[in-house]
């Protein structure tokens, strides 16, 4: 249920049980950031058409312009709490967020309570306003109160798919007369998954978009192959071989950014996925991750390349300002595997659909098993990657000596330019390489529009960006004891960004020129 509807429904139910007075006075409100839930109260005199004995009008809405006043066009619902004949003034709760028994609550939610009357802030604290998980463990957080609104801000994200109990103590008092609430008010809510998926079941044609939303981040994926039968296409820089794919699949629109990688890492830390001894195949050993050969990402490589930092005191990750939309680098093949599994669990709330297993205390890349029946997030195969880089319409394919998306000519001449074409004069509009990158990664999707926002540059026919250049992209395929990388990077020559080029790195490598993008099989 959308928040506006929840506010209206909750208030309608709550105030139907009232017979309570409020302190006299004008409008009061809370100091909130823009677009936060906002409540204001206006006293009503006796004889008011909505409250014969007087009372209070409570307006709810969003302080969109951030002026700490609920303007008329920001009000989404109005309720009236009318005085009873006994003129009592015991405080009581008229609205909560989350609402009682709400499910699917976001993991970064704050718990808000609106009372019928101004409250004494000294009586509302982490003793009288508590949140506990299903096992009865208290949730650490900060409690604030202003006017008729009290807020509990958890110190860390909630745990997904967990039932929480909120208790408001009977000792809470109103501000005017010091009258206590007189009873414990309890309500329950259940957290949801950490990310939301849309469009995967409705995509029809290649290029159709599905989305993943996690907190403030939205990630697009493009339907790459919708064929019910095997698709064969040319491979290699000279189109000298062929490849075949059999799975319908989606491909991420861009390389994984620093912001997205940091958010998934934060989720993993907050949800106990990095442990002493892994108990399930979606956990990893803290020993190998920190000190062993299977480190997920090298955060110590140097600020010139690594833009994600970790604060051991607060257990939090941060991204350097201005680099949120640059591709993550210095991530090992192991790091990409865990990212895919963790993102799947973030979206689905369980590990039933994670693709990769074989992860234990001493895991090795040769032990990793991909379950082809599952549709969670995964690395593309090398053939899937080249299919997506070459795709034009399912019948015509970009030549292997071109940059992905550039049909005007080859980006590199090895003595046999394909199709009787000339060298392209514009392939730099599709790829960041050493001739235009300034030896630096760039915001994803900006080739051809340097300095612009993400995904404002030139894509290929599927709507995929940076399939040539910016950073090498890990694939799942093995080459001996190594793993395939594709696409070239911002330091490679023009030859390195040909769609037919591939290379291989040791899966332990945390190279400053390597990142990844993820795929998933169609549901």
C-alpha positions as CSV (number, residue, x, y, z in Angstrom):
1,X,0.0,0.0,0.0
2,X,1.3,3.4,-0.9
3,X,2.3,5.7,2.0
4,X,-0.3,8.3,1.3
5,X,-3.1,5.7,1.4
6,X,-1.6,4.2,4.6
7,X,-1.6,7.6,6.3
8,X,-5.3,8.1,5.5
9,X,-6.4,4.6,6.4
10,X,-4.5,4.6,9.7
11,X,-5.8,7.9,10.9
12,X,-9.4,7.0,9.9
13,X,-9.2,3.9,12.0
14,X,-7.4,5.5,14.9
15,X,-9.4,8.6,15.5
16,X,-12.7,6.6,15.4
17,X,-11.9,5.5,18.9
18,X,-11.4,8.9,20.5
19,X,-13.0,11.0,23.2
20,X,-10.1,13.1,24.2
21,X,-9.2,16.8,24.6
22,X,-6.2,18.6,23.4
23,X,-4.2,21.5,24.7
24,X,-5.3,24.9,23.3
25,X,-3.0,26.7,20.9
26,X,-2.2,27.2,17.3
27,X,-0.6,25.1,14.7
28,X,2.5,23.0,15.7
29,X,4.7,20.9,13.6
30,X,8.0,19.0,13.5
31,X,11.3,19.9,11.9
32,X,11.7,17.4,9.1
33,X,13.7,17.1,5.9
34,X,11.9,17.8,2.6
35,X,9.3,15.2,1.5
36,X,9.2,13.5,5.0
37,X,6.0,12.6,6.7
38,X,4.7,15.7,8.4
39,X,1.9,16.3,10.9
40,X,0.4,19.6,12.1
41,X,-2.2,20.3,14.7
42,X,-4.7,23.1,15.0
43,X,-7.0,23.6,18.0
44,X,-10.7,23.9,17.4
45,X,-13.0,25.9,19.6
46,X,-16.3,24.7,21.0
47,X,-19.0,25.0,18.4
48,X,-16.8,24.1,15.5
49,X,-18.8,22.2,12.9
50,X,-16.5,19.3,13.0
51,X,-16.2,19.1,16.9
52,X,-19.2,20.4,18.9
53,X,-17.2,20.4,22.1
54,X,-14.0,21.6,20.5
55,X,-11.0,19.5,19.8
56,X,-8.1,19.4,17.3
57,X,-7.7,19.1,13.6
58,X,-4.7,16.9,12.6
59,X,-3.4,17.3,9.0
60,X,-1.0,14.8,7.6
61,X,1.1,15.1,4.4
62,X,4.6,15.6,3.1
63,X,6.7,18.7,3.6
64,X,7.7,18.7,-0.1
65,X,9.3,22.2,-0.1
66,X,11.1,21.7,3.2
67,X,9.9,24.8,4.9
68,X,8.7,22.9,8.1
69,X,5.2,24.0,7.5
70,X,2.5,21.8,6.0
71,X,1.1,24.0,3.2
72,X,-2.4,23.5,1.9
73,X,-1.3,21.8,-1.3
74,X,0.9,19.4,0.7
75,X,-1.9,18.0,2.9
76,X,-2.9,14.5,2.0
77,X,-5.4,13.8,4.8
78,X,-7.2,15.5,7.6
79,X,-8.8,14.0,10.7
80,X,-10.5,15.5,13.8
81,X,-10.0,14.4,17.4
82,X,-12.9,15.9,19.3
83,X,-13.2,16.6,23.0
84,X,-15.4,14.3,25.1
85,X,-17.7,15.6,27.8
86,X,-15.2,14.5,30.5
87,X,-12.6,17.0,29.1
88,X,-9.8,14.4,29.8
89,X,-6.4,14.9,28.2
90,X,-4.7,11.5,28.3
91,X,-2.4,11.2,25.3
92,X,-3.0,8.4,22.8
93,X,-1.6,7.3,19.4
94,X,-3.5,8.3,16.3
95,X,-1.1,7.2,13.6
96,X,2.0,5.0,13.2
97,X,4.4,4.4,10.4
98,X,4.8,1.6,9.6
99,X,1.1,0.9,10.2
100,X,0.1,-2.0,12.5
101,X,0.7,-5.4,10.9
102,X,2.2,-3.8,7.8
103,X,4.4,-6.2,5.8
104,X,7.2,-5.5,3.3
105,X,8.5,-2.6,5.2
106,X,11.7,-1.1,3.7
107,X,14.9,-2.0,5.6
108,X,15.9,1.7,6.0
109,X,12.6,2.7,7.4
110,X,12.2,4.9,10.5
111,X,9.4,4.3,13.0
112,X,7.1,7.3,13.4
113,X,4.3,7.9,15.8
114,X,1.7,10.7,15.9
115,X,-0.1,11.5,19.1
116,X,-3.4,13.4,19.6
117,X,-1.6,16.0,21.8
118,X,1.8,17.6,22.3
119,X,4.0,15.3,24.2
120,X,6.7,15.9,26.9
121,X,9.9,15.0,25.0
122,X,11.7,14.2,28.3
123,X,9.3,11.2,28.7
124,X,9.9,9.9,25.2
125,X,13.3,8.1,24.9
126,X,14.9,4.8,24.2
127,X,13.4,3.4,27.4
128,X,9.8,4.3,26.7
129,X,9.9,4.0,22.9
130,X,11.4,0.6,22.0
131,X,11.7,-1.7,19.0
132,X,12.5,-5.4,19.3
133,X,13.0,-8.2,16.8
134,X,11.2,-11.5,16.7
135,X,13.7,-13.0,19.3
136,X,13.1,-10.1,21.7
137,X,16.4,-8.5,21.0
138,X,16.3,-4.7,21.2
139,X,17.0,-2.6,18.1
140,X,19.6,0.1,18.8
141,X,18.4,3.5,17.7
142,X,17.9,7.2,18.4
143,X,14.6,8.6,19.7
144,X,13.4,12.1,19.1
145,X,10.2,13.9,19.8
146,X,8.8,17.3,18.6
147,X,5.3,18.3,19.3
148,X,2.9,15.5,18.5
149,X,5.4,13.4,16.5
150,X,8.0,10.9,18.0
151,X,10.5,9.2,15.8
152,X,12.7,6.1,16.3
153,X,15.7,6.1,13.9
154,X,17.4,2.6,13.9
155,X,21.2,2.8,14.0
156,X,21.4,0.1,11.3
157,X,19.2,-1.3,8.6
158,X,16.4,-3.6,9.7
159,X,16.9,-7.3,9.0
160,X,14.8,-8.5,6.1
161,X,11.7,-10.7,6.5
162,X,11.7,-10.1,10.3
163,X,8.7,-9.3,12.6
164,X,9.3,-6.3,14.9
165,X,7.4,-5.2,18.0
166,X,7.1,-1.5,18.8
167,X,6.2,-0.6,22.4
168,X,5.2,2.9,23.5
169,X,5.3,2.9,27.3
170,X,2.4,4.0,29.5
171,X,4.9,6.4,31.2
172,X,4.8,8.8,28.2
173,X,3.2,12.1,29.2
174,X,1.6,15.0,27.5
175,X,3.4,18.3,27.6
176,X,0.6,20.5,29.0
177,X,-0.4,18.7,32.2
178,X,2.1,15.9,32.6
179,X,-0.7,13.3,32.3
180,X,0.6,9.9,31.4
181,X,-0.7,7.7,28.6
182,X,-1.7,5.1,31.2
183,X,-1.3,2.0,29.0
184,X,1.4,0.4,26.8
185,X,0.7,0.8,23.2
186,X,2.1,-2.0,21.0
187,X,2.0,-2.7,17.3
188,X,3.9,-5.0,15.0
189,X,5.3,-4.8,11.5
190,X,7.3,-7.1,9.2
191,X,10.3,-6.0,7.1
192,X,10.5,-7.0,3.5
193,X,13.3,-7.6,1.0
194,X,16.0,-5.1,0.4
195,X,15.3,-4.5,-3.2
196,X,12.3,-4.5,-5.6
197,X,12.2,-5.9,-9.1
198,X,9.8,-4.8,-11.8
199,X,9.4,-5.6,-15.5
200,X,11.1,-9.0,-15.7
201,X,7.8,-10.9,-16.2
202,X,6.4,-8.4,-18.7
203,X,9.4,-7.9,-21.0
204,X,8.7,-9.1,-24.6
205,X,11.2,-7.8,-27.1
206,X,15.0,-7.4,-27.0
207,X,15.8,-4.0,-25.5
208,X,12.7,-4.0,-23.2
209,X,13.6,-2.6,-19.7
210,X,13.3,-4.2,-16.3
211,X,14.4,-2.5,-13.1
212,X,15.8,-3.2,-9.7
213,X,15.3,-0.5,-7.0
214,X,17.3,-0.6,-3.8
215,X,17.0,2.4,-1.6
216,X,17.8,5.5,-3.7
217,X,19.3,3.5,-6.6
218,X,17.5,2.2,-9.7
219,X,19.3,-0.2,-11.9
220,X,18.0,-1.0,-15.4
221,X,18.4,-4.3,-17.2
222,X,17.7,-4.9,-20.9
223,X,16.0,-8.0,-22.3
224,X,18.8,-9.3,-24.5
225,X,17.5,-12.6,-25.9
226,X,13.9,-13.6,-26.2
227,X,14.3,-16.5,-28.6
228,X,12.7,-19.9,-27.7
229,X,15.3,-21.6,-29.9
230,X,19.1,-21.5,-29.9
231,X,20.7,-18.4,-31.5
232,X,23.9,-18.7,-33.5
233,X,26.1,-15.6,-34.3
234,X,29.7,-14.8,-35.3
235,X,32.4,-14.5,-32.7
236,X,36.0,-13.3,-32.7
237,X,37.7,-10.2,-34.1
238,X,37.6,-11.5,-37.6
239,X,34.2,-13.3,-37.2
240,X,36.2,-16.4,-37.6
241,X,34.1,-18.6,-35.3
242,X,30.5,-18.9,-34.2
243,X,28.8,-18.9,-30.8
244,X,25.5,-20.2,-29.7
245,X,23.3,-19.2,-26.8
246,X,20.2,-21.1,-25.6
247,X,19.0,-19.1,-22.6
248,X,16.6,-16.2,-22.6
249,X,18.4,-13.5,-20.5
250,X,18.6,-10.0,-19.3
251,X,21.8,-7.9,-19.2
252,X,22.6,-4.9,-17.0
253,X,22.4,-1.6,-18.8
254,X,25.7,-0.5,-17.4
255,X,28.7,-1.8,-15.5
256,X,28.2,-2.1,-11.8
257,X,28.8,1.3,-10.2
258,X,30.6,2.1,-7.0
259,X,27.3,3.2,-5.4
260,X,25.6,-0.1,-6.2
261,X,28.5,-2.3,-5.1
262,X,28.9,-0.4,-1.8
263,X,25.1,-0.8,-1.1
264,X,25.3,-4.5,-1.7
265,X,28.4,-4.8,0.5
266,X,26.6,-2.8,3.2
267,X,23.6,-5.1,3.1
268,X,25.9,-8.1,3.4
269,X,27.6,-6.7,6.5
270,X,24.3,-5.6,8.1
271,X,22.8,-9.0,7.5
272,X,25.6,-11.2,8.8
273,X,26.8,-12.6,5.5
274,X,30.5,-12.2,6.3
275,X,31.0,-14.6,9.2
276,X,33.7,-16.7,11.0
277,X,32.5,-20.0,9.6
278,X,30.0,-19.9,6.7
279,X,26.8,-21.8,7.5
280,X,25.0,-21.4,4.2
281,X,26.3,-20.9,0.6
282,X,25.4,-17.3,0.7
283,X,27.8,-16.5,3.5
284,X,31.6,-16.1,3.2
285,X,34.4,-16.5,5.7
286,X,35.7,-13.2,7.2
287,X,39.2,-14.8,7.3
288,X,39.4,-15.4,3.6
289,X,37.6,-12.2,2.7
290,X,39.9,-10.1,4.7
291,X,43.2,-11.9,4.6
292,X,43.1,-14.8,2.2
293,X,43.3,-15.1,-1.6
294,X,39.6,-14.8,-2.1
295,X,39.2,-11.1,-1.2
296,X,36.1,-9.7,-2.8
297,X,37.4,-6.2,-3.4
298,X,40.7,-4.4,-2.7
299,X,39.7,-1.3,-0.8
300,X,43.4,-0.6,0.0
301,X,44.6,-0.3,-3.6
302,X,44.8,3.4,-3.5
303,X,42.4,6.3,-3.8
304,X,43.4,7.0,-7.4
305,X,41.4,3.9,-8.4
306,X,39.4,2.7,-5.5
307,X,36.6,5.0,-4.6
308,X,34.9,2.9,-1.9
309,X,36.0,3.2,1.7
310,X,35.2,1.2,4.8
311,X,34.9,2.6,8.4
312,X,35.7,-0.2,10.8
313,X,34.3,1.8,13.8
314,X,30.9,2.2,12.3
315,X,30.9,-0.9,10.0
316,X,29.9,1.3,7.1
317,X,30.9,1.8,3.5
318,X,31.1,5.1,1.7
319,X,31.7,6.3,-1.9
320,X,33.9,9.3,-2.7
321,X,31.8,12.2,-3.8
322,X,31.6,12.5,-7.6
323,X,32.4,8.8,-8.2
324,X,29.1,7.2,-7.3
325,X,28.4,6.4,-10.9
326,X,31.9,5.4,-12.0
327,X,32.3,1.6,-12.5
328,X,33.6,-0.3,-9.5
329,X,37.2,-1.6,-10.0
330,X,39.6,-3.7,-8.0
331,X,36.9,-6.3,-7.6
332,X,37.9,-9.9,-7.9
333,X,36.0,-12.6,-9.7
334,X,35.0,-13.9,-6.3
335,X,33.6,-10.5,-5.4
336,X,31.4,-10.6,-8.5
337,X,30.0,-14.0,-7.5
338,X,29.1,-12.9,-4.1
339,X,27.6,-9.7,-5.4
340,X,25.3,-11.6,-7.7
341,X,24.2,-14.0,-4.9
342,X,23.7,-11.2,-2.4
343,X,21.7,-9.1,-4.9
344,X,19.4,-12.0,-5.5
345,X,18.8,-12.5,-1.8
346,X,18.2,-8.7,-1.4
347,X,15.5,-8.9,-4.0
348,X,13.8,-12.1,-3.1
349,X,14.3,-12.2,0.7
350,X,15.8,-15.7,0.7
351,X,18.5,-17.8,-0.9
352,X,16.2,-20.2,-2.8
353,X,17.0,-18.6,-6.2
354,X,20.7,-17.8,-5.8
355,X,22.6,-19.1,-8.7
356,X,26.0,-20.0,-7.3
357,X,26.9,-22.7,-4.7
358,X,30.2,-24.3,-3.7
359,X,31.1,-21.4,-1.4
360,X,32.6,-22.5,1.9
361,X,35.4,-21.6,4.3
362,X,38.1,-22.6,1.9
363,X,36.3,-22.0,-1.4
364,X,38.1,-22.1,-4.7
365,X,36.8,-20.8,-8.0
366,X,36.8,-24.3,-9.5
367,X,34.3,-25.4,-6.8
368,X,31.8,-22.7,-7.8
369,X,28.7,-24.3,-9.4
370,X,26.2,-22.4,-11.5
371,X,22.6,-23.7,-11.3
372,X,21.1,-23.2,-14.7
373,X,17.6,-23.7,-13.5
374,X,17.7,-20.7,-11.3
375,X,16.9,-17.1,-12.4
376,X,18.8,-15.1,-9.9
377,X,21.6,-12.6,-10.8
378,X,24.7,-14.0,-12.3
379,X,27.7,-13.2,-14.5
380,X,27.1,-13.6,-18.3
381,X,28.9,-16.3,-20.1
382,X,31.4,-15.2,-22.7
383,X,29.1,-16.1,-25.5
384,X,26.2,-14.2,-23.9
385,X,28.4,-11.2,-23.4
386,X,29.5,-11.2,-27.1
387,X,26.0,-11.7,-28.3
388,X,24.8,-8.7,-26.3
389,X,27.8,-6.6,-27.5
390,X,27.2,-7.5,-31.2
391,X,23.4,-7.4,-31.3
392,X,21.7,-5.3,-33.9
393,X,18.4,-6.9,-34.7
394,X,18.8,-10.6,-34.2
395,X,19.7,-11.2,-37.8
396,X,22.4,-8.6,-38.4
397,X,25.4,-8.5,-36.0
398,X,28.1,-5.9,-35.3
399,X,31.4,-6.9,-36.9
400,X,34.0,-8.3,-34.5
401,X,36.5,-5.5,-35.3
402,X,34.0,-2.7,-34.3
403,X,33.3,-1.1,-31.0
404,X,29.9,-2.1,-29.6
405,X,27.2,0.1,-31.0
406,X,29.3,1.7,-33.8
407,X,28.3,0.4,-37.2
408,X,30.2,3.0,-39.2
409,X,33.5,1.1,-39.4
410,X,36.2,-0.8,-37.6
411,X,37.9,0.6,-34.6
412,X,41.1,-1.3,-35.3
413,X,42.8,-2.5,-38.5
414,X,44.7,-5.7,-38.1
415,X,45.0,-6.0,-41.9
416,X,41.6,-7.4,-42.6
417,X,38.8,-4.9,-41.9
418,X,35.5,-6.7,-42.2
419,X,32.7,-6.0,-44.5
420,X,34.8,-3.9,-46.9
421,X,34.4,-1.0,-44.5
422,X,36.9,1.7,-43.4
423,X,38.2,2.6,-40.1
424,X,35.6,4.4,-37.9
425,X,36.2,8.1,-37.1
426,X,33.6,8.1,-34.3
427,X,34.1,4.9,-32.3
428,X,35.3,7.0,-29.4
429,X,31.6,8.1,-29.1
430,X,30.9,4.5,-28.0
431,X,33.9,3.6,-26.0
432,X,36.3,5.1,-23.4
433,X,39.8,4.0,-24.4
434,X,43.3,5.3,-24.0
435,X,42.7,7.8,-26.9
436,X,39.9,9.7,-25.2
437,X,39.7,8.7,-21.5
438,X,42.6,10.6,-20.0
439,X,43.6,7.3,-18.4
440,X,40.6,7.3,-16.1
441,X,37.3,5.6,-15.7
442,X,34.2,7.7,-16.5
443,X,30.6,7.9,-15.4
444,X,28.9,4.8,-16.9
445,X,27.1,5.4,-20.1
446,X,28.7,8.7,-21.0
447,X,30.9,7.8,-24.0
448,X,30.0,10.4,-26.6
449,X,28.8,12.8,-24.0
450,X,31.8,13.2,-21.7
451,X,30.9,15.0,-18.5
452,X,27.2,14.1,-18.7
453,X,25.0,12.2,-16.3
454,X,24.9,8.4,-16.4
455,X,23.4,6.8,-19.5
456,X,23.3,10.0,-21.5
457,X,25.9,8.9,-24.0
458,X,25.7,6.4,-26.9
459,X,24.4,2.8,-26.3
460,X,24.3,-0.2,-28.6
461,X,21.1,-1.5,-30.2
462,X,20.0,-3.3,-27.0
463,X,20.4,-0.1,-25.0
464,X,23.6,-1.3,-23.3
465,X,26.4,1.2,-22.5
466,X,30.2,0.7,-22.3
467,X,30.2,-2.8,-23.8
468,X,33.4,-1.5,-25.3
469,X,35.9,0.4,-23.0
470,X,35.8,1.9,-19.5
471,X,36.6,-1.3,-17.6
472,X,37.1,-5.0,-18.4
473,X,34.1,-7.0,-17.4
474,X,34.4,-10.4,-15.7
475,X,32.6,-13.3,-17.3
476,X,31.8,-16.7,-15.8
477,X,33.9,-18.8,-18.2
478,X,37.1,-20.6,-17.3
479,X,40.3,-20.6,-19.3
480,X,42.6,-23.0,-17.4
481,X,43.0,-21.6,-13.9
482,X,41.8,-18.1,-15.0
483,X,38.5,-16.4,-15.8
484,X,37.5,-14.5,-19.0
485,X,37.2,-10.7,-19.1
486,X,35.6,-8.8,-22.0
487,X,35.3,-5.3,-23.5
488,X,38.6,-3.7,-23.0
489,X,39.1,-0.7,-20.7
490,X,40.0,3.0,-20.6
491,X,43.7,2.2,-20.8
492,X,43.6,-0.1,-23.7
493,X,44.4,0.7,-27.3
494,X,41.7,0.7,-30.0
495,X,42.4,-3.0,-30.6
496,X,41.3,-3.8,-27.0
497,X,37.8,-2.4,-27.4
498,X,36.8,-4.6,-30.4
499,X,33.7,-6.6,-29.5
500,X,35.5,-9.8,-30.6
501,X,38.4,-9.4,-28.2
502,X,38.7,-11.2,-24.9
503,X,41.3,-11.7,-22.3
504,X,41.7,-13.6,-19.0
505,X,42.7,-12.8,-15.4
506,X,43.3,-14.9,-12.4
507,X,40.1,-14.9,-10.3
508,X,42.0,-13.5,-7.4
509,X,43.1,-10.5,-9.3
510,X,41.7,-7.1,-8.0
511,X,42.8,-5.1,-11.0
512,X,42.3,-1.4,-11.3
513,X,41.1,-1.9,-14.9
514,X,38.5,-4.6,-14.2
515,X,34.9,-4.4,-13.1
516,X,31.8,-6.3,-14.2
517,X,28.1,-6.2,-15.3
518,X,25.6,-8.8,-14.3
519,X,23.0,-10.8,-16.1
520,X,20.0,-13.0,-15.2
521,X,18.1,-15.7,-17.0
522,X,14.5,-14.7,-17.8
523,X,12.0,-15.9,-15.3
